Amino acid sequence: MPKEVVVIGLLALAGFLAGGVYTTWKTAKLLAIILLVLLLVAVGGAVLWLV
């Protein structure tokens, strides 16, 4: 599998998680923080995969 496909998948996952953070922030802050951490892991993984 080309590495660009993995990077695009991780960035798509990060976008999905960002939407979850935005949606849950007003109602469930703990869940939003957990999603934010997962978002940062996905973006970091995408960056590291490119390097």
PDB file of N, H, CA, C and O in Angstrom:
ATOM      1  N   MET A   1       0.855  -1.180   0.000  1.00  0.00           N
ATOM      2  CA  MET A   1       0.000   0.000   0.000  1.00  0.00           C
ATOM      3  C   MET A   1       0.899   1.241   0.000  1.00  0.00           C
ATOM      4  O   MET A   1       1.795   1.356   0.837  1.00  0.00           O
ATOM      5  N   PRO A   2       0.666   2.157  -0.923  1.00  0.00           N
ATOM      6  CA  PRO A   2       1.482   3.379  -0.949  1.00  0.00           C
ATOM      7  C   PRO A   2       1.303   4.190   0.331  1.00  0.00           C
ATOM      8  O   PRO A   2       0.225   4.212   0.926  1.00  0.00           O
ATOM      9  N   LYS A   3       2.387   4.858   0.743  1.00  0.00           N
ATOM     10  H   LYS A   3       3.262   4.840   0.260  1.00  0.00           H
ATOM     11  CA  LYS A   3       2.310   5.574   2.014  1.00  0.00           C
ATOM     12  C   LYS A   3       1.363   6.765   1.950  1.00  0.00           C
ATOM     13  O   LYS A   3       0.879   7.219   2.986  1.00  0.00           O
ATOM     14  N   GLU A   4       1.093   7.275   0.766  1.00  0.00           N
ATOM     15  H   GLU A   4       1.487   6.906  -0.076  1.00  0.00           H
ATOM     16  CA  GLU A   4       0.160   8.391   0.653  1.00  0.00           C
ATOM     17  C   GLU A   4      -1.259   7.977   1.037  1.00  0.00           C
ATOM     18  O   GLU A   4      -2.016   8.783   1.577  1.00  0.00           O
ATOM     19  N   VAL A   5      -1.618   6.736   0.763  1.00  0.00           N
ATOM     20  H   VAL A   5      -1.003   6.081   0.324  1.00  0.00           H
ATOM     21  CA  VAL A   5      -2.951   6.248   1.094  1.00  0.00           C
ATOM     22  C   VAL A   5      -3.124   6.202   2.610  1.00  0.00           C
ATOM     23  O   VAL A   5      -4.180   6.558   3.133  1.00  0.00           O
ATOM     24  N   VAL A   6      -2.085   5.765   3.306  1.00  0.00           N
ATOM     25  H   VAL A   6      -1.227   5.475   2.881  1.00  0.00           H
ATOM     26  CA  VAL A   6      -2.145   5.700   4.764  1.00  0.00           C
ATOM     27  C   VAL A   6      -2.251   7.110   5.348  1.00  0.00           C
ATOM     28  O   VAL A   6      -3.019   7.343   6.281  1.00  0.00           O
ATOM     29  N   VAL A   7      -1.484   8.039   4.801  1.00  0.00           N
ATOM     30  H   VAL A   7      -0.859   7.849   4.043  1.00  0.00           H
ATOM     31  CA  VAL A   7      -1.507   9.424   5.290  1.00  0.00           C
ATOM     32  C   VAL A   7      -2.881  10.039   5.072  1.00  0.00           C
ATOM     33  O   VAL A   7      -3.408  10.712   5.958  1.00  0.00           O
ATOM     34  N   ILE A   8      -3.457   9.816   3.912  1.00  0.00           N
ATOM     35  H   ILE A   8      -3.028   9.270   3.193  1.00  0.00           H
ATOM     36  CA  ILE A   8      -4.790  10.358   3.618  1.00  0.00           C
ATOM     37  C   ILE A   8      -5.821   9.736   4.558  1.00  0.00           C
ATOM     38  O   ILE A   8      -6.722  10.424   5.037  1.00  0.00           O
ATOM     39  N   GLY A   9      -5.690   8.442   4.819  1.00  0.00           N
ATOM     40  H   GLY A   9      -4.958   7.883   4.430  1.00  0.00           H
ATOM     41  CA  GLY A   9      -6.606   7.786   5.751  1.00  0.00           C
ATOM     42  C   GLY A   9      -6.500   8.354   7.160  1.00  0.00           C
ATOM     43  O   GLY A   9      -7.512   8.579   7.823  1.00  0.00           O
ATOM     44  N   LEU A  10      -5.271   8.585   7.615  1.00  0.00           N
ATOM     45  H   LEU A  10      -4.448   8.403   7.077  1.00  0.00           H
ATOM     46  CA  LEU A  10      -5.082   9.156   8.952  1.00  0.00           C
ATOM     47  C   LEU A  10      -5.611  10.583   9.025  1.00  0.00           C
ATOM     48  O   LEU A  10      -6.189  10.978  10.038  1.00  0.00           O
ATOM     49  N   LEU A  11      -5.422  11.348   7.979  1.00  0.00           N
ATOM     50  H   LEU A  11      -4.952  11.027   7.156  1.00  0.00           H
ATOM     51  CA  LEU A  11      -5.942  12.711   7.973  1.00  0.00           C
ATOM     52  C   LEU A  11      -7.473  12.721   7.903  1.00  0.00           C
ATOM     53  O   LEU A  11      -8.116  13.586   8.498  1.00  0.00           O
ATOM     54  N   ALA A  12      -8.047  11.773   7.187  1.00  0.00           N
ATOM     55  H   ALA A  12      -7.525  11.071   6.704  1.00  0.00           H
ATOM     56  CA  ALA A  12      -9.510  11.657   7.159  1.00  0.00           C
ATOM     57  C   ALA A  12     -10.035  11.285   8.539  1.00  0.00           C
ATOM     58  O   ALA A  12     -11.051  11.818   8.986  1.00  0.00           O
ATOM     59  N   LEU A  13      -9.345  10.373   9.212  1.00  0.00           N
ATOM     60  H   LEU A  13      -8.520   9.940   8.849  1.00  0.00           H
ATOM     61  CA  LEU A  13      -9.717  10.020  10.580  1.00  0.00           C
ATOM     62  C   LEU A  13      -9.605  11.231  11.501  1.00  0.00           C
ATOM     63  O   LEU A  13     -10.455  11.445  12.365  1.00  0.00           O
ATOM     64  N   ALA A  14      -8.550  12.020  11.310  1.00  0.00           N
ATOM     65  H   ALA A  14      -7.859  11.846  10.608  1.00  0.00           H
ATOM     66  CA  ALA A  14      -8.380  13.229  12.122  1.00  0.00           C
ATOM     67  C   ALA A  14      -9.525  14.211  11.886  1.00  0.00           C
ATOM     68  O   ALA A  14     -10.003  14.839  12.831  1.00  0.00           O
ATOM     69  N   GLY A  15      -9.961  14.346  10.664  1.00  0.00           N
ATOM     70  H   GLY A  15      -9.573  13.836   9.897  1.00  0.00           H
ATOM     71  CA  GLY A  15     -11.090  15.222  10.363  1.00  0.00           C
ATOM     72  C   GLY A  15     -12.372  14.732  11.012  1.00  0.00           C
ATOM     73  O   GLY A  15     -13.158  15.525  11.532  1.00  0.00           O
ATOM     74  N   PHE A  16     -12.579  13.431  10.979  1.00  0.00           N
ATOM     75  H   PHE A  16     -11.941  12.788  10.556  1.00  0.00           H
ATOM     76  CA  PHE A  16     -13.748  12.841  11.631  1.00  0.00           C
ATOM     77  C   PHE A  16     -13.703  13.095  13.137  1.00  0.00           C
ATOM     78  O   PHE A  16     -14.714  13.447  13.745  1.00  0.00           O
ATOM     79  N   LEU A  17     -12.525  12.913  13.733  1.00  0.00           N
ATOM     80  H   LEU A  17     -11.704  12.627  13.239  1.00  0.00           H
ATOM     81  CA  LEU A  17     -12.379  13.152  15.164  1.00  0.00           C
ATOM     82  C   LEU A  17     -12.547  14.632  15.495  1.00  0.00           C
ATOM     83  O   LEU A  17     -13.101  14.968  16.541  1.00  0.00           O
ATOM     84  N   ALA A  18     -12.082  15.516  14.624  1.00  0.00           N
ATOM     85  H   ALA A  18     -11.632  15.244  13.774  1.00  0.00           H
ATOM     86  CA  ALA A  18     -12.256  16.953  14.858  1.00  0.00           C
ATOM     87  C   ALA A  18     -13.742  17.309  14.879  1.00  0.00           C
ATOM     88  O   ALA A  18     -14.174  18.128  15.690  1.00  0.00           O
ATOM     89  N   GLY A  19     -14.506  16.710  14.006  1.00  0.00           N
ATOM     90  H   GLY A  19     -14.155  16.045  13.347  1.00  0.00           H
ATOM     91  CA  GLY A  19     -15.952  16.921  14.023  1.00  0.00           C
ATOM     92  C   GLY A  19     -16.577  16.417  15.310  1.00  0.00           C
ATOM     93  O   GLY A  19     -17.494  17.038  15.847  1.00  0.00           O
ATOM     94  N   GLY A  20     -16.082  15.297  15.802  1.00  0.00           N
ATOM     95  H   GLY A  20     -15.336  14.793  15.366  1.00  0.00           H
ATOM     96  CA  GLY A  20     -16.574  14.774  17.070  1.00  0.00           C
ATOM     97  C   GLY A  20     -16.249  15.687  18.238  1.00  0.00           C
ATOM     98  O   GLY A  20     -17.068  15.874  19.138  1.00  0.00           O
ATOM     99  N   VAL A  21     -15.045  16.257  18.221  1.00  0.00           N
ATOM    100  H   VAL A  21     -14.380  16.106  17.490  1.00  0.00           H
ATOM    101  CA  VAL A  21     -14.664  17.198  19.276  1.00  0.00           C
ATOM    102  C   VAL A  21     -15.581  18.413  19.237  1.00  0.00           C
ATOM    103  O   VAL A  21     -16.080  18.849  20.273  1.00  0.00           O
ATOM    104  N   TYR A  22     -15.800  18.950  18.066  1.00  0.00           N
ATOM    105  H   TYR A  22     -15.394  18.596  17.224  1.00  0.00           H
ATOM    106  CA  TYR A  22     -16.643  20.139  17.908  1.00  0.00           C
ATOM    107  C   TYR A  22     -18.081  19.858  18.366  1.00  0.00           C
ATOM    108  O   TYR A  22     -18.718  20.695  19.007  1.00  0.00           O
ATOM    109  N   THR A  23     -18.568  18.677  18.026  1.00  0.00           N
ATOM    110  H   THR A  23     -18.050  17.998  17.506  1.00  0.00           H
ATOM    111  CA  THR A  23     -19.951  18.338  18.349  1.00  0.00           C
ATOM    112  C   THR A  23     -20.154  18.090  19.840  1.00  0.00           C
ATOM    113  O   THR A  23     -21.164  18.505  20.408  1.00  0.00           O
ATOM    114  N   THR A  24     -19.202  17.418  20.470  1.00  0.00           N
ATOM    115  H   THR A  24     -18.382  17.081  20.008  1.00  0.00           H
ATOM    116  CA  THR A  24     -19.405  17.012  21.858  1.00  0.00           C
ATOM    117  C   THR A  24     -18.892  18.020  22.875  1.00  0.00           C
ATOM    118  O   THR A  24     -19.089  17.816  24.073  1.00  0.00           O
ATOM    119  N   TRP A  25     -18.248  19.084  22.453  1.00  0.00           N
ATOM    120  H   TRP A  25     -18.088  19.249  21.480  1.00  0.00           H
ATOM    121  CA  TRP A  25     -17.614  20.003  23.399  1.00  0.00           C
ATOM    122  C   TRP A  25     -18.606  20.615  24.393  1.00  0.00           C
ATOM    123  O   TRP A  25     -18.289  20.742  25.576  1.00  0.00           O
ATOM    124  N   LYS A  26     -19.800  20.994  23.929  1.00  0.00           N
ATOM    125  H   LYS A  26     -20.058  20.891  22.968  1.00  0.00           H
ATOM    126  CA  LYS A  26     -20.760  21.657  24.821  1.00  0.00           C
ATOM    127  C   LYS A  26     -21.450  20.693  25.782  1.00  0.00           C
ATOM    128  O   LYS A  26     -21.893  21.110  26.852  1.00  0.00           O
ATOM    129  N   THR A  27     -21.549  19.430  25.427  1.00  0.00           N
ATOM    130  H   THR A  27     -21.189  19.092  24.558  1.00  0.00           H
ATOM    131  CA  THR A  27     -22.306  18.503  26.256  1.00  0.00           C
ATOM    132  C   THR A  27     -21.423  17.582  27.087  1.00  0.00           C
ATOM    133  O   THR A  27     -21.736  17.319  28.248  1.00  0.00           O
ATOM    134  N   ALA A  28     -20.333  17.089  26.521  1.00  0.00           N
ATOM    135  H   ALA A  28     -20.079  17.303  25.577  1.00  0.00           H
ATOM    136  CA  ALA A  28     -19.505  16.098  27.221  1.00  0.00           C
ATOM    137  C   ALA A  28     -18.035  16.475  27.045  1.00  0.00           C
ATOM    138  O   ALA A  28     -17.367  15.992  26.130  1.00  0.00           O
ATOM    139  N   LYS A  29     -17.545  17.330  27.915  1.00  0.00           N
ATOM    140  H   LYS A  29     -18.087  17.723  28.657  1.00  0.00           H
ATOM    141  CA  LYS A  29     -16.177  17.842  27.770  1.00  0.00           C
ATOM    142  C   LYS A  29     -15.123  16.748  27.921  1.00  0.00           C
ATOM    143  O   LYS A  29     -14.103  16.785  27.232  1.00  0.00           O
ATOM    144  N   LEU A  30     -15.344  15.775  28.808  1.00  0.00           N
ATOM    145  H   LEU A  30     -16.172  15.745  29.368  1.00  0.00           H
ATOM    146  CA  LEU A  30     -14.363  14.708  28.979  1.00  0.00           C
ATOM    147  C   LEU A  30     -14.231  13.885  27.699  1.00  0.00           C
ATOM    148  O   LEU A  30     -13.119  13.573  27.273  1.00  0.00           O
ATOM    149  N   LEU A  31     -15.344  13.536  27.094  1.00  0.00           N
ATOM    150  H   LEU A  31     -16.248  13.789  27.439  1.00  0.00           H
ATOM    151  CA  LEU A  31     -15.315  12.797  25.833  1.00  0.00           C
ATOM    152  C   LEU A  31     -14.657  13.630  24.743  1.00  0.00           C
ATOM    153  O   LEU A  31     -13.917  13.091  23.920  1.00  0.00           O
ATOM    154  N   ALA A  32     -14.912  14.923  24.722  1.00  0.00           N
ATOM    155  H   ALA A  32     -15.514  15.361  25.390  1.00  0.00           H
ATOM    156  CA  ALA A  32     -14.305  15.797  23.723  1.00  0.00           C
ATOM    157  C   ALA A  32     -12.788  15.844  23.908  1.00  0.00           C
ATOM    158  O   ALA A  32     -12.050  15.878  22.923  1.00  0.00           O
ATOM    159  N   ILE A  33     -12.321  15.846  25.140  1.00  0.00           N
ATOM    160  H   ILE A  33     -12.921  15.818  25.939  1.00  0.00           H
ATOM    161  CA  ILE A  33     -10.880  15.867  25.389  1.00  0.00           C
ATOM    162  C   ILE A  33     -10.244  14.556  24.944  1.00  0.00           C
ATOM    163  O   ILE A  33      -9.150  14.554  24.381  1.00  0.00           O
ATOM    164  N   ILE A  34     -10.925  13.443  25.196  1.00  0.00           N
ATOM    165  H   ILE A  34     -11.814  13.444  25.654  1.00  0.00           H
ATOM    166  CA  ILE A  34     -10.421  12.146  24.739  1.00  0.00           C
ATOM    167  C   ILE A  34     -10.336  12.113  23.219  1.00  0.00           C
ATOM    168  O   ILE A  34      -9.350  11.636  22.658  1.00  0.00           O
ATOM    169  N   LEU A  35     -11.367  12.618  22.557  1.00  0.00           N
ATOM    170  H   LEU A  35     -12.168  13.006  23.013  1.00  0.00           H
ATOM    171  CA  LEU A  35     -11.353  12.677  21.096  1.00  0.00           C
ATOM    172  C   LEU A  35     -10.254  13.598  20.591  1.00  0.00           C
ATOM    173  O   LEU A  35      -9.650  13.333  19.552  1.00  0.00           O
ATOM    174  N   LEU A  36      -9.990  14.680  21.318  1.00  0.00           N
ATOM    175  H   LEU A  36     -10.481  14.896  22.162  1.00  0.00           H
ATOM    176  CA  LEU A  36      -8.930  15.600  20.931  1.00  0.00           C
ATOM    177  C   LEU A  36      -7.562  14.924  21.016  1.00  0.00           C
ATOM    178  O   LEU A  36      -6.712  15.126  20.149  1.00  0.00           O
ATOM    179  N   VAL A  37      -7.354  14.134  22.044  1.00  0.00           N
ATOM    180  H   VAL A  37      -8.044  13.969  22.749  1.00  0.00           H
ATOM    181  CA  VAL A  37      -6.093  13.402  22.169  1.00  0.00           C
ATOM    182  C   VAL A  37      -5.944  12.418  21.015  1.00  0.00           C
ATOM    183  O   VAL A  37      -4.867  12.304  20.430  1.00  0.00           O
ATOM    184  N   LEU A  38      -7.019  11.709  20.689  1.00  0.00           N
ATOM    185  H   LEU A  38      -7.893  11.802  21.165  1.00  0.00           H
ATOM    186  CA  LEU A  38      -6.975  10.790  19.554  1.00  0.00           C
ATOM    187  C   LEU A  38      -6.736  11.529  18.238  1.00  0.00           C
ATOM    188  O   LEU A  38      -6.046  11.024  17.352  1.00  0.00           O
ATOM    189  N   LEU A  39      -7.301  12.709  18.118  1.00  0.00           N
ATOM    190  H   LEU A  39      -7.862  13.119  18.838  1.00  0.00           H
ATOM    191  CA  LEU A  39      -7.080  13.548  16.944  1.00  0.00           C
ATOM    192  C   LEU A  39      -5.604  13.897  16.810  1.00  0.00           C
ATOM    193  O   LEU A  39      -5.037  13.802  15.721  1.00  0.00           O
ATOM    194  N   LEU A  40      -4.985  14.296  17.904  1.00  0.00           N
ATOM    195  H   LEU A  40      -5.445  14.373  18.789  1.00  0.00           H
ATOM    196  CA  LEU A  40      -3.568  14.655  17.874  1.00  0.00           C
ATOM    197  C   LEU A  40      -2.693  13.443  17.554  1.00  0.00           C
ATOM    198  O   LEU A  40      -1.685  13.575  16.860  1.00  0.00           O
ATOM    199  N   VAL A  41      -3.065  12.281  18.046  1.00  0.00           N
ATOM    200  H   VAL A  41      -3.884  12.173  18.610  1.00  0.00           H
ATOM    201  CA  VAL A  41      -2.320  11.061  17.728  1.00  0.00           C
ATOM    202  C   VAL A  41      -2.431  10.746  16.239  1.00  0.00           C
ATOM    203  O   VAL A  41      -1.441  10.362  15.617  1.00  0.00           O
ATOM    204  N   ALA A  42      -3.610  10.901  15.666  1.00  0.00           N
ATOM    205  H   ALA A  42      -4.414  11.214  16.171  1.00  0.00           H
ATOM    206  CA  ALA A  42      -3.805  10.623  14.238  1.00  0.00           C
ATOM    207  C   ALA A  42      -3.006  11.589  13.376  1.00  0.00           C
ATOM    208  O   ALA A  42      -2.380  11.177  12.399  1.00  0.00           O
ATOM    209  N   VAL A  43      -3.022  12.870  13.728  1.00  0.00           N
ATOM    210  H   VAL A  43      -3.531  13.204  14.521  1.00  0.00           H
ATOM    211  CA  VAL A  43      -2.264  13.854  12.951  1.00  0.00           C
ATOM    212  C   VAL A  43      -0.760  13.601  13.110  1.00  0.00           C
ATOM    213  O   VAL A  43      -0.007  13.661  12.139  1.00  0.00           O
ATOM    214  N   GLY A  44      -0.336  13.319  14.338  1.00  0.00           N
ATOM    215  H   GLY A  44      -0.948  13.270  15.128  1.00  0.00           H
ATOM    216  CA  GLY A  44       1.077  13.010  14.558  1.00  0.00           C
ATOM    217  C   GLY A  44       1.507  11.775  13.797  1.00  0.00           C
ATOM    218  O   GLY A  44       2.605  11.741  13.242  1.00  0.00           O
ATOM    219  N   GLY A  45       0.660  10.759  13.763  1.00  0.00           N
ATOM    220  H   GLY A  45      -0.232  10.787  14.214  1.00  0.00           H
ATOM    221  CA  GLY A  45       0.967   9.562  12.998  1.00  0.00           C
ATOM    222  C   GLY A  45       1.069   9.837  11.509  1.00  0.00           C
ATOM    223  O   GLY A  45       1.934   9.281  10.833  1.00  0.00           O
ATOM    224  N   ALA A  46       0.203  10.684  10.998  1.00  0.00           N
ATOM    225  H   ALA A  46      -0.499  11.136  11.547  1.00  0.00           H
ATOM    226  CA  ALA A  46       0.265  11.046   9.576  1.00  0.00           C
ATOM    227  C   ALA A  46       1.557  11.782   9.254  1.00  0.00           C
ATOM    228  O   ALA A  46       2.188  11.518   8.230  1.00  0.00           O
ATOM    229  N   VAL A  47       1.947  12.697  10.120  1.00  0.00           N
ATOM    230  H   VAL A  47       1.434  12.911  10.951  1.00  0.00           H
ATOM    231  CA  VAL A  47       3.185  13.456   9.893  1.00  0.00           C
ATOM    232  C   VAL A  47       4.385  12.538   9.967  1.00  0.00           C
ATOM    233  O   VAL A  47       5.272  12.606   9.116  1.00  0.00           O
ATOM    234  N   LEU A  48       4.423  11.674  10.979  1.00  0.00           N
ATOM    235  H   LEU A  48       3.702  11.619  11.669  1.00  0.00           H
ATOM    236  CA  LEU A  48       5.546  10.741  11.105  1.00  0.00           C
ATOM    237  C   LEU A  48       5.601   9.743   9.950  1.00  0.00           C
ATOM    238  O   LEU A  48       6.683   9.334   9.528  1.00  0.00           O
ATOM    239  N   TRP A  49       4.445   9.358   9.446  1.00  0.00           N
ATOM    240  H   TRP A  49       3.566   9.690   9.788  1.00  0.00           H
ATOM    241  CA  TRP A  49       4.413   8.413   8.332  1.00  0.00           C
ATOM    242  C   TRP A  49       5.002   9.062   7.084  1.00  0.00           C
ATOM    243  O   TRP A  49       5.654   8.388   6.287  1.00  0.00           O
ATOM    244  N   LEU A  50       4.780  10.363   6.905  1.00  0.00           N
ATOM    245  H   LEU A  50       4.250  10.911   7.553  1.00  0.00           H
ATOM    246  CA  LEU A  50       5.337  11.058   5.747  1.00  0.00           C
ATOM    247  C   LEU A  50       6.847  11.207   5.839  1.00  0.00           C
ATOM    248  O   LEU A  50       7.547  11.172   4.828  1.00  0.00           O
ATOM    249  N   VAL A  51       7.345  11.373   7.069  1.00  0.00           N
ATOM    250  H   VAL A  51       6.776  11.401   7.890  1.00  0.00           H
ATOM    251  CA  VAL A  51       8.783  11.558   7.260  1.00  0.00           C
ATOM    252  C   VAL A  51       9.451  10.225   7.145  1.00  0.00           C
ATOM    253  O   VAL A  51      10.672  10.133   7.272  1.00  0.00           O
TER     254      VAL A  51
END
